[in-house]
Amino acid sequence: MPLFEEHPQRRALNDEVHSRPPVPLNTPELVSYLAFLHVDGSADLEPAHLHQLAAQLGLPEPGTDTGHVSLELGEFRLSWERHSEFSSYTFFRHVPGTGDGDGADPALLTVPAGWRKGIPGQLIVATQVEVRDADEVPPETIIAQEGHDFTPTVASQIAGGAGWVLTDFRIVDGFSRFVVFNRSLTPRQAGRSVQRLVEIETYRVMALLAFPVAKDVGRLLARAEGELADLMDNMGNSTSTDDERHVLNRLTRLAAEVERSVARTTFRFGAAAAYYQLVRQRIEDLREVRLDGYPPIREFMDRRLAPAIATCATMARRQEDLSGRIARNSQLLRTRVDIEIERQNQELLAQMNRRAKLQLRLQETVEGLSVVAITYYASQLVQYLAKGGKDYLAPATPEVITAVSIPIIAGLVALGLRRMRRQLAAEEAVPGH
């Protein structure tokens, strides 16, 4: 095969579809599942913590760059996965020879206590899963045990009847609990079923992280919508530009508050929708069959989880709608303010135009007076010259010469001023002057 230039991420991208495979389970099996939120850089501490466990048990240091680690630790197995917001730790313990696993310690208790207490992050999900043999422990017996340590409220057949799953989605002693009865599940089917169940539990809780946020946003929206209505009433009743500017300032502050809320909650609401979609997909993968008298997981989620997610989606839409309404009203008010300012500017220009006309008339008057003044002084110069040379100008007298020069001087001065105005007007008409 010829050698080609290979994309540096080709193999990583190809192997991504093979990452996080389900762990095959041989019935009976005990599974402990923990999910920890990443807080204050806790995700960066997880590789060192896993290396510490491997060293404590005499195992080689595992590689964590792929975001997935599987460790065979003798009495138990560990599967670690890193996700965008949380990391999960799944502990598997096979309990051969004990039948249904009753009385055996949970898988988590086989882990060194100091290590499990030091897992970085904040615990968000903790689940115990028991995989039992349906032939040795009939699921009908467990369902009939009302009032005992575990009373299922949700039950269904899965994998087309190859297994049963029971749960109540309640936290007891810090853990929720699933019981899976294996009637004809293969080890890989059992592993996939357990993986789907813990993912349903994890994504359900992660989706509900947005519900308290939606409640806070709902209170903000109720107040902001009322304030927006009041501002619109004030805008309709405003009688001056100052009133409109005051309303515009309040609108701007309200818009900033709503946009800040949008920026802080968009990711959470988007993540809730994505997690809810994963929950529905994992439930679909279970291929549930209803049991008489008990709701399946799908029905339980439709009744209990779907309304909360719908509330989050509604709050997200209301928030976006309110942001758009505030923007439109702000633009409308800005337009009104701009129109009023434009009207004031037009009035100011009209006043300036009137003043310019008055100034022009005054200037023309001054120019007329200037012609008279210049003519007067120039005629006096002519008279002085005529008197000095009267002996040479006889029989014309200085008075006659002065009288004749006055209209000539006035005409020349007037023509000079007119020519000067034309030159100035021509210079103003040329661009760049």
C-alpha positions in Angstrom: 0.0 0.0 0.0 1.5 3.4 -0.9 2.3 5.8 1.9 0.1 8.8 2.1 0.4 11.9 4.3 -1.8 11.1 7.2 -3.8 13.6 9.2 -2.4 13.9 12.7 -5.7 13.1 14.3 -6.9 10.4 11.9 -6.3 7.5 14.4 -7.7 9.4 17.3 -10.8 10.3 15.4 -11.2 6.7 14.2 -10.8 5.3 17.7 -13.3 7.7 19.2 -16.2 5.4 18.2 -14.5 2.6 20.1 -13.9 4.6 23.3 -16.0 4.0 26.4 -17.1 0.5 25.6 -19.5 -1.2 28.0 -17.9 -3.6 30.4 -19.2 -7.2 30.0 -20.9 -8.4 33.2 -21.3 -12.0 34.4 -24.3 -12.4 36.7 -24.4 -11.8 39.6 -22.6 -8.5 39.6 -22.5 -5.5 41.9 -21.9 -2.1 40.3 -21.2 1.2 42.1 -21.3 4.4 40.0 -20.2 7.9 41.0 -20.2 11.1 39.0 -18.3 14.2 40.1 -18.8 17.7 38.8 -15.7 19.5 37.7 -15.2 22.4 40.1 -12.2 24.7 40.8 -9.9 22.8 38.5 -10.7 19.3 40.0 -10.5 17.8 36.5 -6.8 18.5 36.4 -6.3 16.5 39.7 -8.0 13.3 38.4 -5.0 11.8 36.5 -2.8 12.1 39.5 -5.5 10.6 41.7 -5.9 7.6 39.3 -2.1 7.1 39.2 -2.1 7.1 43.0 -4.6 4.2 43.1 -2.6 2.2 40.5 0.6 2.7 42.5 -1.2 1.7 45.7 -2.4 -1.6 44.1 0.9 -2.3 42.3 -0.3 -1.6 38.8 1.5 0.3 36.0 0.5 4.0 35.6 -2.5 4.3 33.3 -2.7 6.7 30.5 -5.5 9.3 30.9 -5.1 11.4 27.7 -8.0 9.7 26.0 -10.4 10.6 28.8 -11.1 6.9 29.5 -9.3 4.4 31.7 -10.2 0.8 32.5 -8.3 -0.9 35.4 -8.4 -4.5 36.5 -7.8 -4.3 40.2 -8.1 -7.9 41.4 -11.3 -8.0 43.5 -12.9 -5.2 41.4 -12.7 -3.4 38.1 -12.7 0.4 37.6 -13.9 2.3 34.6 -13.1 6.1 34.6 -14.5 8.5 32.0 -14.1 12.2 31.7 -16.9 14.2 30.2 -17.3 18.0 29.5 -18.8 18.8 32.9 -18.2 15.8 35.0 -16.2 12.6 35.4 -17.6 9.2 36.2 -16.2 6.3 38.2 -17.8 2.9 37.8 -16.7 0.1 40.1 -17.6 -3.5 39.2 -17.5 -6.5 41.5 -18.4 -10.1 40.6 -19.9 -12.1 43.5 -19.7 -15.7 42.5 -21.2 -18.3 44.7 -23.6 -16.0 46.5 -26.6 -16.5 44.3 -28.2 -13.1 44.1 -25.5 -11.1 45.8 -27.5 -10.4 49.0 -25.3 -9.7 52.0 -22.2 -8.9 49.8 -20.5 -5.5 50.2 -21.2 -3.0 47.5 -18.5 -2.7 44.9 -17.4 0.7 46.2 -16.4 -0.7 49.6 -13.7 -2.8 48.0 -11.9 0.4 47.0 -9.3 1.8 49.5 -11.3 4.2 51.8 -8.7 6.9 51.7 -8.6 7.0 48.0 -12.3 7.1 47.4 -12.8 9.8 49.9 -10.2 11.9 48.1 -11.8 11.8 44.6 -11.7 15.4 43.3 -14.8 17.3 42.4 -18.4 17.5 43.8 -20.5 14.4 43.9 -23.6 14.8 41.7 -24.7 11.2 41.1 -24.2 8.0 43.2 -25.9 4.8 42.1 -25.8 1.2 43.1 -26.7 -1.4 40.5 -27.3 -5.1 41.3 -27.3 -7.5 38.4 -29.1 -10.7 39.6 -30.0 -14.0 38.0 -33.7 -14.1 37.3 -33.8 -17.9 37.6 -32.4 -17.9 41.2 -34.2 -14.7 42.3 -37.5 -14.3 40.5 -38.2 -10.6 39.9 -41.9 -11.1 40.8 -40.7 -11.9 44.3 -38.9 -8.6 44.6 -41.8 -6.7 43.2 -44.1 -8.4 45.8 -41.9 -7.4 48.7 -43.8 -4.2 49.5 -42.5 -2.4 52.6 -39.0 -4.1 52.6 -35.7 -2.4 52.1 -36.3 -1.8 48.4 -39.8 -1.0 47.1 -39.7 -0.4 43.4 -42.0 2.2 41.9 -40.7 1.8 38.3 -40.4 -1.5 36.6 -40.2 -2.8 33.1 -38.7 -5.6 30.9 -35.8 -4.5 28.8 -34.0 -5.9 25.7 -37.2 -7.3 24.4 -37.9 -9.3 27.6 -34.4 -10.6 28.1 -34.1 -8.8 31.4 -36.0 -6.8 34.0 -35.1 -3.5 35.7 -36.5 -2.2 39.0 -35.9 1.2 40.6 -37.5 4.0 42.6 -35.2 6.9 41.6 -34.8 7.8 45.3 -31.7 8.4 47.2 -31.3 6.1 50.2 -28.1 6.2 52.3 -26.6 8.4 49.7 -27.3 6.2 46.7 -30.1 5.6 44.2 -30.6 2.0 43.3 -31.3 -0.2 40.3 -31.9 -3.9 40.3 -31.4 -5.7 37.0 -32.6 -9.3 36.6 -30.9 -11.2 33.9 -33.1 -13.7 32.2 -31.3 -14.2 28.9 -28.9 -11.3 28.6 -25.5 -11.9 27.2 -22.6 -10.4 29.3 -22.3 -7.6 26.8 -26.0 -7.0 26.8 -25.9 -6.8 30.6 -23.0 -4.4 30.5 -24.7 -2.2 27.9 -28.0 -2.2 29.9 -26.2 -1.2 33.1 -24.3 1.5 31.2 -27.5 2.9 29.9 -29.2 2.9 33.3 -26.4 4.9 35.0 -26.3 7.2 32.0 -30.0 7.8 32.3 -29.6 8.6 36.0 -26.6 10.9 35.3 -28.1 12.8 32.4 -31.4 13.1 34.3 -29.6 14.9 37.2 -27.4 16.9 34.9 -30.4 18.1 32.9 -32.1 19.2 36.2 -29.2 21.5 37.0 -31.0 24.0 34.8 -34.3 23.8 36.8 -33.2 26.0 39.8 -31.7 28.4 37.2 -35.1 28.5 35.4 -36.8 29.4 38.7 -34.4 32.3 39.3 -34.8 33.4 35.7 -38.6 33.2 36.1 -38.5 35.7 39.0 -36.3 38.0 37.0 -38.5 37.9 34.0 -41.7 38.6 36.0 -40.1 41.7 37.4 -38.5 42.8 34.1 -41.7 42.3 32.1 -43.6 44.4 34.6 -40.9 47.1 34.5 -40.9 47.1 30.7 -44.7 47.6 30.7 -44.4 50.6 33.0 -41.6 52.1 30.9 -43.8 51.8 27.8 -46.6 53.6 29.6 -44.1 56.3 30.6 -42.9 56.5 27.0 -46.4 57.1 25.8 -47.0 59.8 28.4 -43.6 61.6 28.0 -44.0 65.2 27.0 -40.3 66.3 26.6 -37.0 65.1 25.4 -35.8 64.9 29.0 -38.6 62.5 29.9 -37.8 60.3 26.9 -34.1 60.3 27.8 -34.9 59.2 31.3 -37.0 56.3 30.0 -34.3 55.4 27.6 -31.7 55.3 30.4 -34.0 52.9 32.4 -34.5 50.8 29.3 -30.8 50.6 28.8 -30.2 49.4 32.4 -33.0 46.8 32.0 -31.6 45.6 28.7 -28.1 45.2 30.4 -29.7 43.2 33.2 -31.6 40.8 30.9 -28.6 40.4 28.6 -26.4 39.5 31.6 -28.9 36.8 32.5 -29.0 35.5 29.0 -25.2 35.3 28.9 -25.1 33.4 32.3 -27.9 30.9 31.5 -27.7 30.2 27.8 -25.2 27.4 28.3 -27.1 25.8 31.2 -30.4 25.8 29.3 -28.7 24.4 26.1 -27.0 21.7 28.1 -30.3 20.7 29.8 -31.9 20.2 26.4 -28.9 18.1 25.2 -28.9 16.0 28.4 -32.6 15.4 28.1 -32.2 14.3 24.5 -29.6 11.8 25.7 -31.9 10.5 28.4 -34.6 9.9 25.9 -32.1 8.2 23.6 -30.8 5.9 26.3 -34.4 4.9 27.3 -35.1 4.1 23.7 -32.0 1.9 23.6 -33.4 -0.1 26.6 -36.3 -1.4 24.4 -38.7 -1.4 27.4 -41.8 -3.6 27.7 -44.5 -2.5 30.2 -45.2 -4.6 33.3 -48.8 -4.5 34.6 -49.2 -2.2 37.5 -45.9 -0.3 37.1 -44.8 2.5 34.9 -41.7 2.0 32.7 -38.8 4.4 32.9 -40.0 6.3 29.8 -43.4 7.0 31.4 -41.8 8.1 34.6 -39.5 10.5 32.8 -42.4 11.9 30.7 -44.3 12.6 33.9 -41.5 13.8 36.2 -38.6 15.1 34.1 -40.3 16.4 30.9 -42.2 19.2 32.7 -39.0 20.5 34.3 -37.2 20.5 31.0 -40.2 22.2 29.4 -40.1 24.9 32.1 -36.4 25.4 31.3 -37.1 25.7 27.6 -40.0 28.1 28.2 -37.8 30.3 30.4 -35.1 30.3 27.8 -37.6 31.4 25.1 -39.2 34.0 27.4 -35.8 35.4 28.1 -34.8 35.7 24.5 -38.2 37.2 23.6 -37.9 39.8 26.4 -34.4 40.7 25.2 -35.8 41.2 21.7 -38.7 43.3 23.0 -36.5 45.5 25.0 -34.2 46.0 22.0 -37.1 46.9 19.8 -38.6 49.4 22.3 -35.2 50.9 22.9 -34.8 51.4 19.2 -38.2 53.0 18.9 -37.5 55.3 21.8 -34.1 56.2 20.3 -35.8 57.0 17.1 -38.2 59.3 18.9 -35.3 61.0 20.7 -33.4 61.3 17.4 -36.4 62.8 15.7 -36.8 65.4 18.5 -33.1 66.2 18.4 -33.3 66.6 14.6 -36.3 68.9 14.9 -34.4 71.0 17.5 -31.4 71.1 15.1 -33.6 72.2 12.3 -35.0 75.0 14.5 -31.4 76.0 15.4 -30.4 76.0 11.7 -33.4 78.1 10.8 -32.4 80.6 13.6 -28.9 80.6 12.3 -30.2 81.2 8.7 -32.3 84.2 9.9 -29.3 85.6 11.7 -27.1 85.1 8.7 -29.7 87.0 6.6 -29.7 89.8 9.2 -26.0 89.8 9.2 -25.9 90.0 5.4 -28.2 93.0 5.4 -26.2 94.7 8.1 -23.1 93.9 6.1 -24.6 95.5 3.0 -25.5 98.5 5.0 -22.0 98.7 6.3 -20.7 98.4 2.8 -22.8 101.3 1.7 -21.5 103.3 4.6 -18.0 102.2 3.7 -18.5 103.5 0.1 -19.6 106.9 1.5 -16.7 107.0 4.0 -14.1 106.0 1.4 -15.5 108.4 -1.1 -15.5 111.2 1.5 -11.8 110.7 2.4 -10.7 110.2 -1.2 -12.5 113.4 -2.3 -10.7 115.3 0.5 -7.4 114.0 -0.9 -8.4 115.2 -4.3 -9.4 118.6 -2.9 -6.0 118.9 -1.2 -4.2 118.1 -4.4 -6.4 120.5 -6.4 -5.7 123.3 -4.0 -2.0 122.6 -4.2 -2.0 122.8 -8.0 -4.8 125.4 -8.6 -2.4 127.6 -10.5 -1.9 124.8 -13.0 -5.6 123.8 -13.1 -7.0 127.2 -13.8 -9.7 128.1 -14.9 -11.0 124.9 -13.0 -11.3 125.6 -9.3 -10.5 123.0 -6.5 -14.2 122.9 -5.6 -15.3 121.9 -9.1 -12.5 119.3 -9.4 -13.6 117.8 -6.0 -17.3 117.8 -7.0 -16.5 116.0 -10.3 -14.3 113.4 -8.5 -16.9 112.3 -5.9 -19.1 110.2 -8.3 -16.0 108.8 -10.0 -14.5 107.7 -6.7 -17.9 106.3 -5.4 -18.3 104.2 -8.6 -14.8 102.8 -8.4 -15.2 101.9 -4.7 -18.5 100.2 -5.4 -17.1 98.2 -8.3 -14.1 97.2 -6.2 -16.3 95.9 -3.4 -18.5 94.0 -5.8 -15.6 92.4 -7.4 -14.2 91.4 -4.1 -17.5 89.7 -3.1 -17.5 87.7 -6.3 -14.0 86.5 -5.8 -14.9 85.3 -2.2 -18.0 83.6 -3.5 -16.1 81.8 -6.2 -13.5 80.6 -3.7 -16.3 79.2 -1.4 -17.8 77.3 -4.3 -14.5 75.5 -5.1 -14.2 72.2 -3.1 -11.5 72.2 -0.5 -11.7 75.9 0.3 
